[in-house]
Structure formats: structure tokens, C-alpha cells
């Protein structure tokens, strides 16, 4: 198997630079060099619920926050009380 060397763009402090991705906004993950939309985001776009990936990110983060609130309420009323 051939040993491949991977280099990352870094800023002056040695941290990955935001400019290396071309944009500071939400970007798709990349598998084998080709951009790939995450599964839930693609499903939401196909169903017409949202129109782009940044909206998907916001919606999914909002759902997680609501889930934590519901879990906290259930935990409070059924475990603590």
C-alpha cells in the first residue's frame, strides 16, 4: 500500500485556516474529494422543507435543542419529582 502524505492549510498559529475551505459558511463534507450533502439535509431539501444546507443546519440544531428541553422536562417530572 502506498504511503500518502496529507497536508492541511494552517494559519500562523498552526490552526486550520477558515479561508482554506473557501468560505466561512457551512459547507458539505467531502468524501474522496467530491462534495456530499449530509443525509438528513438532503432529505429535507428533497421534501421541500428547506432550500439549502445552511437552513438545514439551523433546523437540525433547533430540533436538538427542543429535544434537550423535552428530555429535561420528562426527567424533572418522572425522575426527580
Steps between C-alpha positions, in 0.01 A plus 500: 500500500635839403566749780308821432593830660216734590562869555256747654488875449578666831511858622796661676410337833490152350120475503300402190422818311141598422606628159624157393140379462420797278218621724435546868142376454375145545643272233427143406730224609720356231549131433784407267520861380135530391259716703224303666189643664429336840206256486250690718573828320452333161169349614374838629598665170330224294177536701503878445510580872817707455686642202871470591747340738538797733125491568531126566774565754283754683193277496688193624672697779158636600356148512785385726440793737126423518582132566726595793225720646243219469744252656562741789127539563444123493799446729374764744142372527566123489839459670561790737147579617 
